[in-house]
């Protein structure tokens, strides 16, 4: 089966926690072959704070992450019921 990209809505500011929770559930369920990359779109930005340069990560889409996976009932439930995940973006028919 072919893996496709899906957008997942997560609690804003908890993207890394949600990614870790999903990765842990994938490992414990032994479903690694059904999942690909999990991306939190961000870039490194250099800011001047009190005259000193600081590098900070800035998210392009706060509250969202992209998951490449094969969509089945099991993978959908695994992602949907992970910690900090509020749901998939899109209509009821996502297949």
N, C-alpha and C positions, 0 to 999 in steps of 0.2 A: 504494500500500500504506500501511496505517496504522502509525504509529510507536507503540510501547508501551514502558512502563518496565521495565527489568531491573535487578536488583541484582547487582553484581560485587564479589567478594571480592578485596582487594588486601593487600599487606603493610602491617601496621599502622605508621603513621608515614610512609608513602610515598604517601599518597593524592594529593598534588599532583603528585608525579613521575609516577605512573601516569596521571593525567588528562592531563598534558602529552604523555606518550608516545602515548596513544590519539589525542589531537587531531592530533599530527604524522603519525601513520599514516593517519588519515582524510584529511588534506590531500594526502599523497603518493600515496594510492590513488585520489584524486578521487571519494570516496564521500560528500561533504558532504550530498547529498540524502537519504541513507539514515539520517542521524544527526540528533538534535535536541540537547537540553541534556545536559550531563554535570554532575551535582551531587555535591558533598561536603557532606552536611548538617552545618552548624556554626552556632554563635552566638558573638557577641562578649560576653565577660564582663569586668566590671571587678573587679580584685582589689587588695587593699591589700598591698603588699610594702614592708616597712621604713618604714611610714608614708606611702608614696606610692601613688597610684592608677596601676594599669597595666591596659591593655586587652589581653586575650588571646583568641584564637579557640579555642573548645572544640568538639570534634567530638561529635555525638550518637551516631554509630555508628562508632567507630574501626575501620579495616580494611575499610570498605565504601563504595561509591559507587553512585549511581543513574545509569543511562544510558537516554535515550529514543532508540529506534532501531527500524528495520525489521529483524527477525531473519531473516537468510538464512545460508547456509553461509559466504559470504564475510565478512559482518559479524561472525559468531560467531568465526571464525578471527582476524580482525583484532583484536578485543578480547581474546580468550583468549591470544593469543601476543604481547601487548604487554608491555613491561617492567613488572615489579612486580605483574602481575595473576596471581592464583592460580586464578581460575575464576568461573563463574556460580553464584549461589545458586539452588537448586531441584533438582527431579528431572531425570532423563534426558530426559524429554519436556517441553521448554520452549516449544513452539509451540502 
